[in-house]
């Protein structure tokens, strides 16, 4: 197959082992070639400009900037960019943000290589692809009320082990207001106590530890 008709793939991931694994998978396909690989968001944006690949595989967690912010930055310059998010993590909030940022696909790093190359072909053909287990999780929380930025802040402080009074002092609000926020957080997340609220918040991607 001529180089002209191959799908030009670009990979952005800060794990050398994963980059090499992805390179091996892509280069073993007759209809694909890996044009570049980057380890940071900044390098990713620069190399995207230089190579303007057909399909980009973007890690959700990068050392200098989140993968989602990197997608936003690339798509601001190149609105047609076709980007697939790759992650070990499946919190519905982050999936939602990635799709809002314009990602065309969302894949877990645990999937078989055969599935990865199929998704690259689909996205290259202009389609979108989200695995069933992720789509199910998104649907499950579709009607949930989202946490407000202030509630996310309070939840982050709870996760750090702060008591209500400490949270109030840090956020310049009264202890009573903190309690009201916590009640809303627990209602929205369906949690029975603070610990469970933190666990759900982390799993769904509202907060990171």
Residue pairs with C-beta under 8 A, 6 or more apart in sequence:
1 30
1 31
3 33
5 31
6 31
6 32
6 33
7 31
7 32
7 33
7 54
7 55
7 120
7 121
7 124
8 32
8 33
8 35
8 51
8 53
8 54
8 55
9 26
9 32
9 33
9 34
9 35
9 53
9 54
9 55
9 56
9 57
9 120
10 34
10 35
10 36
10 37
10 38
10 44
10 47
10 48
10 51
10 53
10 55
10 56
10 57
11 19
11 22
11 23
11 26
11 34
11 36
11 37
11 38
11 56
11 57
12 37
12 38
12 39
12 41
12 43
12 44
12 56
12 57
12 58
12 59
12 62
12 67
12 70
13 19
13 22
13 37
13 39
13 57
13 59
13 86
14 39
14 40
14 59
14 61
14 62
14 63
15 59
16 39
18 59
18 109
19 37
19 39
22 34
22 37
22 57
22 116
23 34
23 37
25 113
25 116
25 117
26 32
26 33
26 34
26 117
26 120
27 33
27 34
29 117
31 121
32 117
32 120
35 51
35 53
36 47
36 50
36 51
36 53
38 44
38 46
38 47
39 63
40 62
40 63
40 64
40 65
41 62
41 63
41 64
41 65
41 66
41 67
41 69
41 70
41 73
42 64
42 65
44 56
44 58
44 62
44 70
44 74
45 70
45 73
45 74
48 56
48 74
48 78
48 81
49 77
52 78
54 82
54 124
55 82
55 83
55 84
55 120
55 123
55 124
56 74
56 81
56 82
56 83
56 84
57 83
57 84
57 86
57 120
58 67
58 70
58 71
58 83
58 84
58 85
58 86
58 103
59 67
59 85
59 86
59 87
60 66
60 67
60 68
60 85
60 86
60 87
60 89
60 94
60 98
61 67
61 87
61 89
62 70
65 73
67 85
67 87
67 98
68 85
68 94
68 97
68 98
68 101
68 103
69 101
71 81
71 83
71 85
71 98
71 101
71 102
71 103
72 101
72 102
74 81
74 83
75 81
75 83
75 101
75 102
79 102
81 102
82 104
82 123
82 124
82 126
83 102
83 103
83 104
83 105
84 103
84 104
84 105
84 106
84 107
84 119
84 120
84 123
84 129
85 95
85 98
85 103
85 105
85 106
85 107
86 107
86 108
86 109
87 94
87 106
87 107
87 108
87 109
88 108
88 109
88 110
89 205
90 108
90 133
90 134
90 137
91 202
91 203
91 204
91 205
91 206
92 137
92 138
92 140
92 141
92 204
92 205
93 146
93 204
93 205
93 206
94 205
95 106
95 130
95 134
95 137
95 138
95 205
96 138
98 106
99 106
99 130
104 123
104 127
104 128
104 129
105 119
105 122
105 123
105 128
105 129
105 130
106 129
106 130
106 131
106 134
107 115
107 116
107 119
107 129
107 131
108 131
108 134
111 131
115 131
119 129
122 128
122 129
123 129
130 138
141 204
144 188
145 188
146 188
147 155
147 185
147 188
147 189
147 201
147 206
150 171
150 181
151 181
151 184
151 185
151 188
152 201
152 206
152 207
153 171
154 167
154 171
154 178
154 181
154 182
154 185
155 185
155 197
155 198
155 201
155 206
155 207
156 207
157 166
157 167
157 170
157 171
158 167
158 182
158 194
158 197
158 198
159 198
159 201
159 202
159 207
159 209
162 170
164 175
164 178
164 179
164 182
165 175
167 178
168 174
168 175
168 177
168 178
171 178
182 194
182 197
185 191
185 197
185 201
186 192
186 193
186 194
186 197
189 196
189 197
189 200
189 201
189 204
190 200
191 197
191 199
191 200
198 207
201 207
202 208
202 209
